């Protein structure tokens, strides 16, 4: 089969009419022949700009070079030098705004499908029982990692490979953080992908202790004093949901996206064999335009609801990945854009029966460069619904900062940490990911975990 150097090799997907009614993965990925064809489009640039666009600095031309020759095991070896979670990154990272954005092929055609090639490589390795390389000789240093999300897993993996004895403390009953509670099964299979990636980190020698709520079960000071840990990394994420503060927001049938997705993803409410209680809704309004809003909307759809996404800006300003927005539209989700809720309408028993919204228009750009939405006076109207899901972003839980003297936060409640090393204002305590930046992407959290691991190793050498 000949390949057009200017066009990507298409990736098979479930038909929209099918996938809208199941939780199976939407994208089916490449097979070996398709992966080799797509890899052949790579120009193997001497100055690979794609690497500069990758937060964990994967040698992208190096692994694609191996794929071109059909050396998938060697390609996996190249990737795992840099990334602890390739099967996850290949599925959920916004490659279009990172590595693929800088691909030279993209100047006159389609960028090389780097994410799909990474996914294929990692999936092939898992299916053929290929494991990451073993770790270095133990160096006698002990490090505690708080949180088993992408930042924590990455930091732990890097430290273990360098010879540290690493223990992860996870608040929930299952490791994975946002990978298990936040991202739906149809985008990221839990047992088949996430659990296997977590196992790979454990195979590096990392110990994971679940049901440990740091700040309640044990404090950071106790970890360092009684647990004799030489350093601590805080990768506890940002799990505290935000709300609008509008009338009716405490009504029955109003959810944060966090709760709605956690009940489905971690507690498997979508599976009839589980006893997880959920109010799926028959007519659902999702407020927000990011990836979490798309995840919540597409989950509600699969639970049988008619779903409308309400967002205060236009389509060009939607922060969600274009692929996710496209999938949502194909599946039948309605987008009511340039609209903003002003109140939630309830019945006599305080159950949601609608949302009052106001039309918006875009004014001048705000501090982030996006045009500011302005209400149109007298344009309010009602959208009938029985469920509202607020997907407005999240903040770090203050439990760790309030139980750790000397650990400073900024005005948004995020931990203050050095960008170069990850060191916080408390000696020996490092942090990264959403706990520092607020809600962001999986790959940025991984990049922060990797940066902090380097900072911790340097600190331990100098200690």
C-alpha positions in Angstrom: 0.0 0.0 0.0 1.5 3.4 -1.1 1.4 6.2 1.4 0.7 9.9 0.6 3.5 11.8 2.4 1.2 14.8 2.9 -1.7 12.8 4.5 -1.9 10.7 7.7 -2.7 7.1 7.5 -6.3 7.0 8.8 -7.0 5.5 12.2 -10.0 3.2 12.6 -12.7 4.2 15.0 -16.0 2.8 16.3 -18.9 4.2 14.3 -20.6 7.1 16.2 -24.0 5.4 16.2 -22.4 2.4 18.0 -20.1 4.0 20.4 -22.7 6.5 21.7 -24.3 3.5 23.4 -21.2 1.7 24.9 -18.1 2.4 26.9 -15.7 0.6 24.6 -12.7 2.6 23.4 -13.6 4.9 20.5 -10.2 4.9 18.7 -9.1 1.4 17.6 -5.4 2.3 16.9 -3.0 1.3 14.2 -1.9 -2.3 13.3 1.8 -3.0 12.5 1.4 -2.3 8.7 -0.4 1.0 9.3 2.1 2.1 12.0 5.1 1.4 9.6 3.4 3.3 6.8 2.7 6.3 9.1 6.3 6.1 10.5 7.6 6.3 7.0 6.2 9.8 6.6 8.7 11.1 9.3 11.5 13.1 7.7 13.9 12.2 10.6 14.9 15.9 10.9 18.4 16.8 12.1 16.8 19.4 14.3 13.7 17.7 15.5 11.3 20.5 16.6 8.8 17.9 17.7 11.1 16.9 20.7 11.0 20.5 21.9 7.2 20.3 21.9 7.2 17.2 24.2 7.0 18.0 27.9 9.0 14.8 28.8 11.4 15.2 25.9 10.9 11.8 24.2 13.4 11.1 21.4 10.5 11.1 18.8 12.6 10.6 15.7 14.5 7.8 17.5 11.5 5.7 18.2 9.8 6.4 14.9 13.1 5.4 13.1 12.8 2.0 14.8 9.1 1.7 13.8 10.0 2.3 10.2 12.1 -0.8 10.2 9.5 -2.8 12.2 11.6 -2.9 15.3 8.8 -2.3 17.7 10.6 -3.6 20.8 13.5 -1.2 20.2 11.0 1.7 19.6 9.4 0.9 23.0 12.9 0.9 24.6 13.5 4.4 23.2 10.1 5.8 24.5 10.5 4.3 28.0 13.8 6.0 28.5 11.8 9.2 28.7 8.2 8.3 29.6 6.7 6.0 32.3 3.2 6.0 30.7 3.4 5.8 26.9 0.1 3.9 26.4 -1.7 6.6 28.3 0.1 9.5 26.7 -0.6 8.1 23.2 -4.3 8.3 24.0 -5.0 11.4 26.0 -2.2 13.9 25.4 -3.0 16.9 23.2 -0.3 16.1 20.7 -1.8 18.6 18.2 -0.7 21.5 20.5 2.6 19.9 21.5 4.9 17.6 19.5 2.7 17.4 16.4 2.3 21.2 16.3 6.0 21.5 15.5 6.3 18.6 13.0 7.8 19.8 9.8 5.4 17.6 7.8 2.6 19.7 9.1 3.8 22.8 7.2 2.5 21.5 3.9 0.3 18.7 5.0 -0.7 16.6 8.0 1.8 16.3 10.8 3.0 12.8 11.5 0.6 11.1 13.9 3.1 10.9 16.7 0.5 10.1 19.4 -1.0 7.2 17.6 2.4 5.8 16.9 3.3 6.0 20.6 0.1 4.3 21.5 0.7 1.5 19.0 4.2 0.9 20.3 3.1 0.8 23.9 0.1 -1.4 23.2 2.3 -3.8 21.2 4.8 -4.0 24.1 2.0 -4.8 26.5 0.4 -7.4 24.3 3.9 -9.0 23.8 4.8 -8.8 27.6 7.7 -6.4 27.0 8.7 -4.6 30.2 10.7 -1.4 30.7 14.4 -1.7 31.5 15.4 -2.6 35.1 16.6 0.0 37.6 20.0 1.0 38.7 21.6 -0.4 41.9 20.0 0.9 45.1 21.5 4.1 46.4 20.1 3.8 50.0 17.9 6.9 49.6 14.1 6.8 50.5 11.6 9.1 48.9 7.9 9.3 49.6 5.5 10.3 46.7 2.1 11.6 47.6 -0.5 10.8 44.9 -0.4 8.1 42.2 -1.6 10.2 39.3 0.6 11.0 36.2 2.9 13.4 38.2 3.4 10.9 41.0 3.9 7.9 38.9 6.4 9.6 36.6 8.4 11.0 39.5 8.4 7.6 41.3 9.4 5.8 38.1 12.3 8.2 37.5 13.6 8.0 41.1 13.3 4.2 41.1 15.3 3.9 37.9 18.0 6.0 39.6 18.2 3.6 42.5 15.9 5.2 45.1 13.6 3.3 47.4 10.2 4.9 46.5 6.8 4.6 48.2 3.7 6.1 46.8 0.9 7.1 49.2 -2.5 7.2 47.4 -5.7 8.5 49.1 -8.1 6.4 47.1 -8.4 2.6 47.0 -6.9 2.3 43.5 -3.8 3.8 42.0 -3.9 6.0 39.0 -5.3 9.4 40.2 -7.1 11.3 37.5 -6.3 8.4 35.1 -8.8 6.2 36.9 -11.3 8.6 38.3 -11.4 11.4 35.7 -10.9 10.1 32.2 -13.7 7.8 30.9 -13.3 4.2 29.8 -14.1 5.0 26.2 -11.0 7.2 26.0 -8.7 5.4 28.4 -9.5 1.7 29.4 -8.7 1.2 33.0 -7.9 -2.6 33.4 -6.3 -3.0 30.0 -4.2 0.2 29.9 -4.0 2.2 33.2 -3.6 -0.8 35.5 -0.8 -2.3 33.2 1.1 1.0 33.2 0.9 1.2 37.0 2.2 -2.3 37.1 5.1 -1.3 35.0 6.0 1.4 37.5 5.7 -1.1 40.4 8.0 -3.5 38.5 10.7 -0.8 38.7 10.6 -1.4 42.5 8.1 1.2 43.5 5.8 0.4 46.4 2.2 1.8 46.3 0.1 2.1 49.5 -3.5 3.0 48.9 -6.1 4.4 51.3 -3.5 6.8 52.8 -4.9 10.4 53.1 -1.8 12.5 53.7 -2.8 15.1 56.3 -5.1 12.7 58.1 -3.6 9.2 58.0 -0.2 10.7 58.4 1.4 14.1 57.8 4.4 15.0 55.7 6.5 15.8 58.8 5.7 12.4 60.2 6.7 10.8 56.9 10.1 12.5 57.0 10.7 12.1 60.8 9.1 8.7 61.7 9.2 7.2 58.2 12.8 8.3 57.7 12.2 9.5 54.1 14.9 11.7 52.8 12.6 13.6 50.5 8.9 13.9 49.7 7.2 14.7 46.3 3.7 16.1 46.4 1.7 15.1 43.3 -1.7 15.2 44.8 -3.4 16.8 41.9 -6.3 19.3 41.9 -9.5 17.4 42.9 -11.5 20.3 44.5 -14.3 21.2 42.1 -15.3 24.8 41.4 -18.9 26.1 41.2 -20.5 29.3 39.8 -22.2 30.5 43.0 -25.5 31.0 41.2 -29.0 30.5 42.7 -30.2 26.9 42.7 -26.7 25.4 42.6 -27.3 23.3 45.7 -30.4 21.6 44.2 -30.8 17.9 43.8 -29.5 16.9 40.4 -26.5 19.3 40.3 -23.2 17.5 40.2 -19.6 18.5 39.8 -18.0 16.8 36.9 -15.5 15.3 39.4 -18.3 13.4 41.2 -20.1 12.4 38.1 -17.0 11.0 36.4 -15.6 9.4 39.6 -18.8 7.4 40.1 -18.6 6.2 36.5 -14.9 5.7 36.0 -13.5 4.5 39.3 -16.7 3.1 40.8 -18.1 1.8 37.4 -21.6 3.1 37.7 -22.0 2.3 34.0 -21.6 -1.4 34.7 -24.9 -3.1 35.9 -22.8 -5.6 37.9 -21.7 -2.8 40.3 -23.9 -1.3 43.0 -22.7 2.2 42.5 -25.5 4.7 42.9 -25.8 7.5 40.3 -28.5 9.8 39.0 -27.7 9.7 35.3 -30.3 12.1 34.2 -32.6 12.0 31.1 -32.0 15.6 30.0 -28.5 16.8 31.0 -26.8 20.2 30.7 -23.0 20.3 31.0 -21.6 23.7 31.9 -18.0 24.2 30.5 -16.0 23.7 27.4 -12.8 21.9 28.3 -11.8 18.2 28.0 -13.6 17.4 31.4 -16.8 18.9 30.0 -16.5 16.7 26.9 -15.8 13.7 29.1 -18.9 14.4 31.3 -21.1 15.1 28.3 -20.1 11.9 26.5 -20.5 9.9 29.6 -24.0 11.2 30.3 -24.9 10.4 26.6 -23.8 6.8 27.0 -25.9 6.5 30.2 -29.0 7.3 28.0 -29.4 11.1 28.4 -30.0 13.9 25.9 -27.0 16.2 26.5 -26.4 19.9 25.9 -23.1 21.6 26.4 -23.4 25.3 27.5 -20.2 27.4 27.2 -19.8 31.1 27.5 -17.5 31.6 24.5 -17.7 30.4 20.9 -16.5 27.3 19.1 -13.1 28.7 18.2 -12.5 29.4 21.9 -13.5 25.9 23.1 -10.5 24.7 25.2 -11.2 21.0 24.7 -9.2 19.1 22.1 -10.7 19.4 18.6 -10.8 15.6 18.4 -12.9 15.3 21.5 -15.3 18.1 20.3 -15.6 16.3 17.0 -16.4 13.0 18.6 -19.0 14.6 20.8 -20.7 16.2 17.9 -20.7 13.0 15.9 -22.3 11.2 18.8 -25.2 13.7 18.9 -24.3 16.1 21.7 -25.8 19.6 21.3 -23.5 22.6 21.7 -25.2 25.8 23.0 -22.4 28.3 22.7 -22.1 31.9 23.8 -24.4 31.1 26.7 -23.8 31.4 30.4 -26.1 30.1 33.3 -27.5 32.7 35.6 -29.6 30.4 37.8 -30.8 26.8 38.2 -34.6 26.4 38.2 -36.0 23.9 40.7 -39.4 22.3 41.5 -41.1 22.2 44.9 -38.9 19.3 46.1 -35.7 21.2 45.1 -35.0 19.0 42.1 -33.5 20.5 39.0 -36.1 21.2 36.2 -34.1 23.7 34.1 -31.3 26.2 33.7 -31.8 29.9 33.0 -29.0 31.2 30.7 -28.1 34.5 29.2 -26.7 35.1 25.7 -23.1 36.3 25.5 -21.0 38.2 23.0 -17.2 38.3 22.7 -15.5 41.6 23.7 -11.8 42.4 24.0 -9.2 39.7 24.9 -8.7 39.0 28.6 -5.3 38.4 30.4 -5.0 34.9 28.8 -5.4 36.3 25.3 -9.0 35.0 24.9 -11.8 37.4 24.1 -13.8 38.2 27.1 -17.5 37.2 27.1 -20.0 39.9 27.8 -23.7 39.3 28.7 -26.3 40.5 26.3 -28.9 42.4 28.4 -32.4 41.1 28.3 -31.5 37.9 26.4 -32.2 35.3 29.2 -34.1 32.1 28.4 -34.6 28.7 29.9 -33.2 25.3 28.9 -35.3 22.4 30.3 -33.3 19.7 32.0 -33.3 17.4 35.1 -29.5 17.3 35.7 -26.7 19.9 35.6 -23.0 18.9 35.6 -20.6 21.7 36.4 -17.3 21.3 34.6 -15.6 24.6 35.5 -12.2 23.4 36.6 -10.7 22.3 39.9 -8.3 23.5 42.6 -5.9 21.6 44.9 -7.4 20.2 48.1 -6.0 22.4 51.0 -5.5 19.4 53.3 -1.8 18.9 52.6 -0.9 22.6 52.8 -2.8 23.3 56.0 -1.3 20.3 57.8 2.3 21.0 56.7 4.0 24.0 58.4 6.3 25.9 56.0 4.5 24.7 52.9 3.4 27.9 51.1 0.6 28.3 48.6 -0.3 31.1 46.2 -3.6 33.0 46.0 -5.2 30.1 44.0 -4.4 27.6 46.7 -1.6 25.9 44.6 1.7 24.9 46.2 4.6 27.2 45.5 7.4 25.3 43.8 10.6 26.2 41.9 10.1 25.7 38.1 13.6 24.3 37.6 13.7 21.8 40.5 10.2 21.4 41.9 11.4 22.3 45.4 8.7 23.9 47.6 9.2 26.4 50.4 9.8 23.5 52.8 13.2 21.9 52.6 13.2 18.4 51.2 9.6 18.7 50.0 9.0 18.9 46.2 5.8 19.3 44.2 4.6 19.2 40.7 1.6 18.7 38.4 -1.9 20.1 39.2 -1.0 20.6 42.8 1.2 23.4 41.6 -0.3 24.6 38.4 -4.0 23.9 39.0 -5.9 21.6 36.6 -3.8 20.9 33.4 -3.0 18.0 31.1 -1.6 14.6 31.9 1.6 15.2 29.9 2.3 18.5 31.7 1.9 16.7 35.0 4.3 14.0 33.8 6.8 16.7 32.8 6.6 18.3 36.2 7.1 14.9 37.9 10.2 14.3 35.7 11.6 17.8 36.6 11.0 17.2 40.3 12.7 13.8 40.1 15.9 15.5 38.8 15.6 18.1 41.5 15.2 15.4 44.2 18.2 13.5 43.0 20.4 16.6 43.0 19.1 17.4 46.5 19.9 13.9 47.8 23.4 14.1 46.3 24.1 17.4 48.1 22.3 16.4 51.4 
